[in-house]
Amino acid sequence: MTGQRTAALAHQIVAPTGTTGATIGIAVGALMVSTSGVFIALAGAPTEVSTFYRCALVLPVLAVFAWLESRRNGLLDAREWGFALLCGAFFAADMFWWGAAVLEAGAGLTTVLVNVQVVVVPLIAFLIDHERPSRRVLFALPVMVFGLAAASGLLQQGSTGPAPVAGAVHAIVAGICYSGFLFLLRRSGRRGRNLQTYAVSIVVPAVAALAWALVRGFPSTLHIGGAALGWIALTALTNGAIGWLLVARYSPMVPSAIGAALLLTPVGSLLLGALILGERPAPVQIIGCVVILAVAYGASGVRKGSSAR
């Protein structure tokens, strides 16, 4: 009976669900993802170290769900493997740039800046899939640029983090890479194989981080203290095993703008950064964050009466 109950629970995660369920799933996933910046900052480990462990620790869990999905919807074909590897390459670049930005500009601010994806993903969908972006997305572009400039610390001294401008640049680059990851992950869901794609996309940054560690002098470069490993393991659980598993599962069920529910990630990260890390953005940075969140909310919204949210 225990085995049957476990299989039934796993089936509920990989089985199709409605739009309302997808929105709830993304919202819960976004809240879980919001903790990652704070946990990585508390770990204080080099980017390649945190990337390797947070990916490697979650792979056994993802392998189980990928296997269950393959039994239901079939294995990835050669073309889908190519998309999955490319998805992983974008995710690896996102993890490396984002990890560096957290240490440079702070966990909360970095997570807000990554929201450039809210306007980049629909633009990619337009260029590749000819999915016309809404007027909200087009209007959001210049306003988003102002918000990014303000939040980055370019407009005021006394910004949060030891290197706020460098961190802002790295966070924006991470957001662009993250957009490629989200677009390809959403695309893989058209045939119900997005969990397999997600599992592959986690392997790629783990291998990339391990390769970088080999270049720098493995195994000493991957040796970290128990406290740091504990924070990274907690990140792997909340971010990889729960947060992004839910986002990977449900993102194909909503439009390319992903949904306002994902805004729970930067809001949660800002609050946790202030409460746990004592991060205090400068006034202009706070204004920039508010602008980014407002633009992201408007750009990800849909017309009244739509069931996509």
Salt bridges, closest charged atoms under 4 A:
GLU48 OE2 - ARG216 NH1 2.11
ASP77 OD2 - ARG191 NH1 2.93
GLU80 OE2 - ARG191 NH1 3.57
GLU80 OE1 - ARG193 NH1 2.59
GLU104 OE1 - HIS170 ND1 2.66
ASP129 OD1 - ARG187 NH2 2.59
ASP129 OD2 - ARG190 NH2 2.90
GLU131 OE1 - ARG186 NH1 3.53
